[in-house]
């Protein structure tokens, strides 16, 4: 059994070292201005199921240098999903988006809905869940202190604190499920077709409603056969051939 474990460790260690070597070769080719050759080497690493923000970022940079609009936006978005606050990724994604033909405005969110969504996205689903558990633990702790304490002042303090803890725990739990709901509904994709006719219904005979071009980001709402129902950031919806887009959530 130990021999098998050692063999597996050696195999994965060798694979990792090989990927690092190929990644360095790709970076060297990129710095020499050989962007197509660099992409070939990056693809080798990617095909070995290695996923990292750095790899996606470098692939996007190479595509950007080659004026490949859709792939550059796609891989910057992939990198951003792994490092949401990285300034270099955000800046380069903005440059890539400027190459797109479609200029689509964002549908403004106002009032309470905007505040709740912003508050929900301030933490990840896992962190909201951890916060909920921590607040429940605090509630139990302060309630026990309240129950076994006899001093009036301390008893009042522990009662108020335990009550606030369970209230905040309930709020955190609501945010946890809402965050999970938003994540489940978030199904983004990038248009890869140079030009795609968006239809009113999922068939080629239906009327075209508008045209999208490569690099545009959409949300996939539904799928029927080889068609996907999409929604734009300005609220427009329609059906697009499945082959014209590439999903971002697939790693």
C-alpha positions as CSV (number, residue, x, y, z in Angstrom):
1,X,0.0,0.0,0.0
2,X,2.8,2.4,0.9
3,X,4.6,1.6,-2.4
4,X,1.4,2.6,-4.3
5,X,1.2,5.9,-2.3
6,X,4.9,6.7,-3.0
7,X,4.3,6.0,-6.7
8,X,1.3,8.3,-6.8
9,X,3.2,11.1,-5.0
10,X,6.1,10.7,-7.4
11,X,3.7,10.8,-10.4
12,X,1.9,13.9,-9.3
13,X,5.1,15.6,-8.2
14,X,6.6,14.9,-11.6
15,X,3.5,16.2,-13.4
16,X,3.5,19.4,-11.4
17,X,7.2,19.9,-12.1
18,X,6.6,19.3,-15.8
19,X,3.7,21.8,-15.9
20,X,5.9,24.4,-14.2
21,X,8.5,23.9,-16.9
22,X,6.0,24.2,-19.7
23,X,4.5,27.3,-18.1
24,X,7.9,28.9,-17.9
25,X,8.5,28.1,-21.5
26,X,5.2,29.7,-22.5
27,X,6.1,32.8,-20.5
28,X,9.5,33.0,-22.3
29,X,7.8,32.7,-25.7
30,X,5.3,35.4,-24.6
31,X,8.0,37.8,-23.6
32,X,9.7,37.2,-27.0
33,X,6.5,38.3,-28.7
34,X,5.7,34.7,-29.9
35,X,2.1,34.8,-28.7
36,X,0.7,32.0,-30.8
37,X,3.5,29.6,-29.7
38,X,3.0,30.7,-26.1
39,X,-0.7,29.9,-26.4
40,X,0.2,26.4,-27.6
41,X,2.3,25.8,-24.4
42,X,-0.3,27.3,-22.1
43,X,-2.9,25.0,-23.6
44,X,-0.7,22.0,-22.7
45,X,-0.8,23.1,-19.1
46,X,-4.5,23.8,-19.2
47,X,-5.2,20.4,-20.8
48,X,-3.6,18.7,-17.8
49,X,-6.5,20.0,-15.6
50,X,-4.3,22.7,-14.0
51,X,-6.5,25.7,-13.2
52,X,-5.2,29.0,-11.7
53,X,-5.8,32.7,-12.1
54,X,-2.2,33.1,-13.3
55,X,-2.6,30.6,-16.1
56,X,-5.9,32.1,-17.3
57,X,-4.5,35.6,-17.0
58,X,-1.5,34.7,-19.2
59,X,-3.7,32.9,-21.7
60,X,-6.0,35.9,-21.9
61,X,-3.0,38.2,-22.4
62,X,-1.7,36.1,-25.3
63,X,-5.1,36.2,-27.0
64,X,-5.4,39.9,-26.4
65,X,-2.0,40.5,-28.1
66,X,-3.4,38.4,-31.1
67,X,-6.6,40.5,-31.2
68,X,-8.7,37.5,-30.3
69,X,-11.7,39.3,-28.7
70,X,-13.8,36.5,-27.3
71,X,-11.0,34.3,-25.9
72,X,-9.3,37.2,-24.2
73,X,-12.5,38.3,-22.5
74,X,-13.4,34.7,-21.7
75,X,-10.0,33.9,-20.0
76,X,-9.9,37.3,-18.2
77,X,-13.3,36.5,-16.8
78,X,-12.1,33.0,-15.7
79,X,-9.1,34.5,-14.0
80,X,-11.3,37.1,-12.3
81,X,-13.6,34.3,-10.9
82,X,-10.6,32.9,-9.1
83,X,-9.2,36.3,-8.0
84,X,-12.2,38.7,-7.9
85,X,-10.3,41.8,-6.6
86,X,-7.1,41.5,-8.7
87,X,-6.4,45.0,-10.2
88,X,-4.3,43.7,-13.1
89,X,-7.1,41.3,-14.2
90,X,-9.7,44.0,-13.8
91,X,-7.7,46.5,-15.8
92,X,-6.9,44.1,-18.6
93,X,-10.5,42.9,-18.8
94,X,-11.6,46.5,-19.2
95,X,-9.2,46.8,-22.2
96,X,-10.4,43.6,-23.7
97,X,-14.1,44.7,-23.3
98,X,-13.2,47.9,-25.2
99,X,-12.5,45.8,-28.3
100,X,-16.1,44.5,-28.3
101,X,-18.6,45.8,-30.8
102,X,-21.6,45.5,-28.5
103,X,-22.0,48.3,-26.0
104,X,-24.6,47.1,-23.5
105,X,-25.6,49.3,-20.5
106,X,-26.2,47.7,-17.1
107,X,-29.8,47.7,-15.8
108,X,-29.6,50.0,-12.7
109,X,-30.5,48.5,-9.3
110,X,-32.0,50.9,-6.8
111,X,-33.3,51.0,-3.3
112,X,-33.4,48.1,-0.9
113,X,-32.8,45.4,-3.6
114,X,-29.4,47.0,-4.4
115,X,-28.4,47.3,-0.7
116,X,-29.3,43.7,0.0
117,X,-27.5,42.3,-3.0
118,X,-24.4,44.4,-2.3
119,X,-24.4,43.3,1.4
120,X,-24.9,39.6,0.3
121,X,-21.9,39.8,-2.1
122,X,-19.7,41.3,0.6
123,X,-18.9,37.8,1.8
124,X,-18.8,34.4,0.0
125,X,-21.3,31.7,0.6
126,X,-18.8,29.8,2.8
127,X,-18.0,32.8,4.9
128,X,-21.6,33.7,5.5
129,X,-22.1,30.1,6.6
130,X,-19.1,30.3,9.0
131,X,-20.4,33.6,10.4
132,X,-23.8,32.0,11.0
133,X,-22.2,29.1,12.9
134,X,-20.0,31.5,15.0
135,X,-23.0,33.6,16.0
136,X,-25.0,30.5,17.0
137,X,-22.0,29.4,19.2
138,X,-21.9,32.9,20.7
139,X,-25.6,32.7,21.4
140,X,-25.2,29.4,23.2
141,X,-22.2,30.7,25.2
142,X,-23.9,33.9,26.3
143,X,-27.2,32.1,27.1
144,X,-25.4,29.7,29.4
145,X,-23.6,32.6,31.1
146,X,-27.0,34.3,31.5
147,X,-28.5,31.1,32.9
148,X,-25.8,30.5,35.5
149,X,-25.1,34.1,36.5
150,X,-26.9,35.6,39.5
151,X,-25.8,39.2,39.4
152,X,-28.6,41.4,37.9
153,X,-26.3,43.7,35.8
154,X,-24.3,40.7,34.3
155,X,-27.5,38.8,33.8
156,X,-29.0,41.6,31.8
157,X,-25.8,42.0,29.7
158,X,-25.6,38.3,28.8
159,X,-29.4,38.2,28.0
160,X,-29.1,41.2,25.6
161,X,-25.9,39.8,24.0
162,X,-27.3,36.4,23.5
163,X,-30.5,37.9,22.0
164,X,-28.5,40.0,19.6
165,X,-26.3,37.0,18.7
166,X,-29.3,34.9,17.7
167,X,-30.9,37.8,15.8
168,X,-27.6,38.4,13.8
169,X,-27.3,34.6,13.3
170,X,-30.8,34.6,11.7
171,X,-29.8,37.5,9.4
172,X,-26.5,35.8,8.5
173,X,-28.4,32.6,7.7
174,X,-30.8,34.5,5.4
175,X,-27.8,36.1,3.6
176,X,-26.2,32.6,3.3
177,X,-29.2,31.2,1.5
178,X,-29.6,34.3,-0.6
179,X,-25.9,34.2,-1.6
180,X,-26.4,30.6,-2.5
181,X,-29.4,31.4,-4.6
182,X,-27.6,34.2,-6.4
183,X,-24.7,31.8,-7.1
184,X,-27.1,29.1,-8.5
185,X,-28.7,31.7,-10.8
186,X,-25.3,33.1,-12.0
187,X,-24.7,31.2,-15.2
188,X,-22.5,33.5,-17.3
189,X,-21.2,32.8,-20.8
190,X,-19.2,34.7,-23.5
191,X,-20.4,35.0,-27.1
192,X,-17.7,33.3,-29.3
193,X,-19.4,33.6,-32.7
194,X,-18.3,36.6,-34.7
195,X,-21.9,37.5,-35.1
196,X,-24.9,35.8,-33.7
197,X,-28.6,36.4,-34.4
198,X,-30.6,36.2,-31.2
199,X,-34.1,34.7,-31.8
200,X,-37.4,35.2,-30.1
201,X,-37.9,31.4,-29.8
202,X,-35.6,28.4,-29.7
203,X,-35.7,27.6,-33.5
204,X,-34.2,28.9,-36.7
205,X,-37.6,29.9,-38.1
206,X,-38.5,32.4,-35.4
207,X,-37.9,36.1,-35.7
208,X,-34.6,37.7,-34.9
209,X,-34.8,40.2,-32.0
210,X,-31.2,41.5,-32.0
211,X,-27.6,40.7,-33.0
212,X,-24.7,40.0,-30.7
213,X,-21.0,39.9,-31.5
214,X,-18.0,38.1,-30.1
215,X,-16.8,38.9,-26.6
216,X,-20.3,40.0,-25.2
217,X,-21.1,38.5,-21.8
218,X,-24.6,37.0,-21.2
219,X,-26.5,35.2,-18.5
220,X,-27.9,31.8,-19.5
221,X,-31.4,31.4,-18.1
222,X,-32.6,28.2,-19.8
223,X,-31.8,25.6,-22.5
224,X,-33.9,23.7,-25.0
225,X,-32.3,21.2,-27.3
226,X,-29.3,23.2,-28.9
227,X,-30.6,26.6,-27.9
228,X,-29.9,28.7,-24.8
229,X,-32.2,31.4,-23.4
230,X,-30.0,34.4,-22.5
231,X,-30.3,37.7,-20.7
232,X,-28.2,40.8,-21.2
233,X,-27.1,43.2,-18.5
234,X,-29.7,45.7,-19.9
235,X,-32.5,43.3,-19.4
236,X,-33.0,42.1,-23.0
237,X,-33.7,38.3,-23.4
238,X,-33.7,35.9,-26.4
239,X,-32.6,32.5,-27.7
240,X,-29.1,31.9,-29.1
241,X,-27.6,28.7,-30.5
242,X,-25.6,26.8,-27.9
243,X,-22.6,26.6,-30.2
244,X,-22.3,30.4,-30.3
245,X,-21.5,30.8,-26.6
246,X,-19.0,29.3,-24.2
247,X,-19.9,28.9,-20.5
248,X,-17.7,30.5,-17.9
249,X,-18.6,28.3,-14.9
250,X,-17.1,25.2,-16.5
251,X,-13.6,24.6,-15.3
